Amino acid sequence: MTEIKKTYKNYVDGKYVRSESGKTYTIELKSESYELPLTSKKDLRDAVTSSKKGFDSWNKLSQYNRTQIIYRLSEMIEGNRDSYVELLVDHGLTKSTANKDIDNAINTIVWYAGLADKWEQLTGNLNPVDGEFFNISHQEPLGVVFTLNSDEVSIDKLIRSFLPSLSIGCSVISFSEKNAVLSLKLAEDVNNSDLPSGSLNLLSGDFTKVFDDISRHVEINALASYKKLNKESLKTINENASTSVKRIFHLPSEDGLSSILPFIETKTVWHPKGR
Amino acid sequence: MDKWEYSESIESDSIVSIQSKYGHFIDGKFSTPNSKKYLKTVSPSTEEVLASISVGNKNDVDSAVNSAKEGFKIWSKTSPSERAKYLYKLARLIQERSREFAVLESMDGGKPIKESRDFDLPQVAANFFYFAGWADKLDISWGTKEIKPYGVVGQIIPWNFPLLMLAWKVAPALATGNTVVLKPAETTPLTALLFAELCEEVGLPKGVFNLVTGDGTTGSELVNHEGISKIAFTGSTSVGKYIQNAVGERDIGLTLELGGKAANIVYNDAALDQAVEGVVNGIFFNQGHVCCAGSRLLLQEDIHDEFINKLEKRMQTLRVGNPLDKNTDIGAINSKEQLDKITSLVNEGVNDGGELFQIECALPSEGYWYRPSLFTNVQPSYNIAREEIFGPVLTTLTFRTPEEAVEIANNTEYGLSAGVWTEKGSKILWTADRLDAGVIWANTFNKFDPSSPFGGYKESGFGREGGRHGLLSYLKVRS
C-alpha cells in the first residue's frame, strides 16, 4: 500500500493554511523531507490580525479555564507520544532522548498550566505606601507577542518559547525556522486543546525575510527571540522597534517565574481610605 | 470671589551656597571638564545666572564610564548589608540638609518651595530609605538567587523633578549593586551636584556614583558609550525613541519612562468638590511639568457645565509667582524653551476652535510664567488633546457612557497614568481594568511613593520604577 505523507501547514486563526505566496522551503530529515510554508509579509499580517482577536478571546476566559486548556495540551501530546518520538528520531535524536524530551515537554506544560491561575499572586502585590491609601500592583499580559524559536531539536524547548507569554494571557505568534516541522506537528494538538482561535499562531519560514516587517508592526507589542540574533538583525530590530517603543527581549529566561516577567505590564491602582 | 491677599512669606536663600562654576563628579571627586566647555544654569523665576556647569564631551563621558567600571569591581564585592548602610546614610544626610536642597531646587527649577519642601525632598529621602532596605534582600525579592546587576548603568533624567528623578534612578541602581553614570538635565543640574557632595561625605567608594553634566550632546555620548550595560531614561517619548534606536546592535538593558497624556475621568456620580481638587492637583502640580499629569479632563456630559464652573472658580484661587514664596501654588515655567512650546500649543488650540479660559493674575516682570489654563469645546483630534503640553494647561473632552470614556482615554499612543472619579466602587474597578495605563489614581491623583511601581504602557515606555517591581529594572533575573 502506498504510504501517505503528511503536508505541514502554518496554523493561523485555528486553521491550517499555506502561505498566500505559494512559496515553500525544504526541511530534510533523515528519512523524509518536507515542504513547509515560507511565511510571507502578508501571512504575517494575517497572523497579527488573528492574534489581536485571539488576545481578546483568550483573556475573556477565566484563568481557571485557561489552566485547564493548557493542561489539555499535555494530555494531547501524551496521547500522541509515539508520533512525536518518531518525528524527533527522524530529526536525529535517539529514541530515549526523544522520549525524555517529551517527558520534559509534558512536565513543562503541566508547570505552566498550573501557573496560569497563580502567576499574579507571585508577581503582583499590595504596596505599603506612606499614607491612607489602598495601593495594589495588578498584573496584566502585554498583548500580542511574537517569538522566534531556537533551532534546537526539542519539543520542550519549543514549548518554553510560547508558554511563558501564553500562560499569562498574551496571544503568541510563534515562529520556527529549522525545527518548524515540530512546531507545525504540535499545531494539531494545539488545535485539539480548545485554545481559542488566534491565541496561538504557529508559523514557519525564514526570519530574515520577515523581521523587518515584524519589528515595525505596531500591533505586535513585543518581540522575544529565543534564538541568538546576529548584530545586524538586532540593530534593525531595535531601530524599527523604537518607532513605536515596542518591547524587545533577546534570549529571555526560559525557566521559572523569571520566564514570564518580560510579558507582564504592571498596573498600579491607588485609592484613598476613609469613612 | 476675590482672592484673599496674603503677605509675602519668602523662604530665605541664604541657606544655599552656589559656586560660580562646577566640574563633573568622577572617581569620587570633582574634576574640570575635558571639554573646557561650560553652560549657564539660570533661575527661571528671575532669569538670573546661578552658575556655570560643565558640558561633558566624549572624553568626559569616557572617564566617567571608566570610573564606574572600576567602581563596579569594588561595589560588586561590597556586601549587600554594607551597600544598604551607605544608602541609609545618604537618606539621613538628605533629611538633614533637606531645606538647603529644597531651596536650591526651587531656585534652579522654578517649582514652588511648598512642593520642593513638602513633596520632592521627603520623597527623595524616602526613596533612599526604601531601596536601602532592599539591598540585602534581593535574594528573596523575586524568589530566586539567580540575580545579578547589569554593571555600569547610564542614567539620564529630566528637569521637572531633578533630585527626585535622581533618587528614583540612583537608589535602586546602587541597592542592586550597579554603579552609575548620571546625566542630569541641562537646566537643573544644581541639586545633583550637591548630591555628589553627599556621596563624598558618606565615603561612598570611588566610582560608584559618577555625575556628568551637560546638554543633549552629553546625553548622546552616554547613550552611545560601549561601556554601558544598561540605560535608564526618563524624558520625552521622542528622545526615548532616539535612545531605543541608538541601542542598535548592543545587547544591553533599557528602561524608558516617557511622556503621557493622561485622562482624568470624572463620572457624574463623583464627589464633585473632591474631584475638582483632584483635577486641579492633577494638572497644575509642578506647573504641569509632570509626565503623568492629568492633562485630559474627561467629563460625563451631564455634569460638564456645573463642573467647569466649579473648576474655573477654584483655578482662580491659584497663586502664581515667586517659587520661594511659601504661599505660591504655581511657580515658574522651567525654561524659555518650554514656555515657548506651551504658548505655541495653546495658540494652536485656540486657532483650532478650543475655548480658552485663563485665570486673571499679575505675573512677575522677570522670569518665565504661564497662567493656569483650561480648554473647553475641544475635539479629540485637536493637538491640545493629543500632544503632551507639559505645562499648566488642561484640555476638556466629554463622554456619555463608561465605554466611551474608556475608549477616549485609551485613544492615544501614551499609557502612563489615568484618573477615575466616582463614588461607585464597582465602576472604579471596571474602569481601571480597561484603561491602558501603568498607574491609575481612583478618587485621588498624583500620589507617589517609593514602594509604588511607576511606569507606562504603550509609548509611555517600559520598565517600572519604585516598589519591588522597580528592582527588576536593575537586575538580570534567571529562573
Interface residues (C-beta under 8 A of the other chain):
Chain A: L122 N125 N127 P128 V129 D130 G131 F133 N135 S137 H138 K231 E232 L234 K235 N238 E239 A241 S242 T243 S244 V245 R247 H250 S253 D255 G256 L257 S258 L261 E265 T266 K267 T268 V269 W270 H271 P272
Chain B: A126 W142 G143 T144 E146 T237 G240 K241 Y242 I243 Q244 N245 V247 G248 E249 R250 D251 L256 L258 E413 I428 A432 L435 A437 G438 V439 I440 W441 A442 N443 T444 K447 D449 S451 S452 P453 F454 G455 Y457 K458 E459 S460 G461 F462 R464 G467 R468 H469 L472 V477 R478 S479
